[in-house]
């Protein structure tokens, strides 16, 4: 859930809140997806994603791949 009200409600219920990019990063860590490919495809949609968050996620992904 990406809207602020939903996130706040989830936190009040003690639930962990993870955004779209965070969820995709977790999938990449588990080697379920190739993060750069999925993010490139997602950018072609009408999804509202912060470009700085995308770049940070790609940098973390690259660092993880280099440390393997």
C-alpha positions in Angstrom: 0.0 0.0 0.0 1.6 3.2 -1.1 -0.6 5.9 0.3 0.3 7.8 3.4 -2.9 7.0 5.3 -2.5 3.3 4.6 1.1 3.3 5.7 0.2 5.1 8.9 -2.6 2.6 9.7 -0.3 -0.3 9.0 2.3 1.1 11.4 -0.3 1.7 14.1 -1.2 -2.0 13.8 2.4 -3.0 14.3 2.9 -4.1 10.7 6.1 -3.5 8.8 5.8 -1.1 5.9 7.8 -1.8 2.7 7.4 0.2 -0.5 7.5 -1.1 -4.0 11.2 -0.5 -4.4 11.9 -2.2 -1.1 9.8 -5.2 -2.0 11.6 -5.5 -5.4 15.0 -5.2 -3.6 14.0 -8.1 -1.3 13.1 -10.2 -4.3 16.5 -9.4 -6.0 18.3 -10.3 -2.8 16.6 -13.7 -2.9 17.6 -13.9 -6.6 14.0 -14.1 -7.7 14.3 -11.1 -10.1 16.9 -9.0 -11.9 16.4 -5.6 -10.2 17.7 -3.4 -13.1 15.4 -5.2 -15.6 12.3 -5.0 -13.4 12.9 -1.4 -12.5 13.4 -0.4 -16.1 10.1 -2.1 -17.0 8.3 -0.5 -14.0 9.6 2.9 -15.1 7.7 2.4 -18.4 4.4 2.3 -16.5 2.5 5.1 -14.8 3.9 4.0 -11.4 5.1 7.0 -9.4 8.5 6.2 -8.1 11.1 8.6 -6.8 14.1 8.6 -9.2 16.5 9.0 -6.3 15.1 5.9 -4.5 15.5 4.0 -7.8 19.1 5.0 -8.2 19.9 4.2 -4.6 18.3 0.7 -5.0 20.3 0.1 -8.1 23.5 1.2 -6.4 22.9 -1.2 -3.5 22.1 -4.0 -5.9 25.3 -3.4 -7.8 27.3 -3.4 -4.5 25.7 -6.7 -3.4 26.5 -8.3 -6.8 30.1 -7.2 -6.6 30.5 -8.6 -3.1 29.4 -12.1 -4.1 
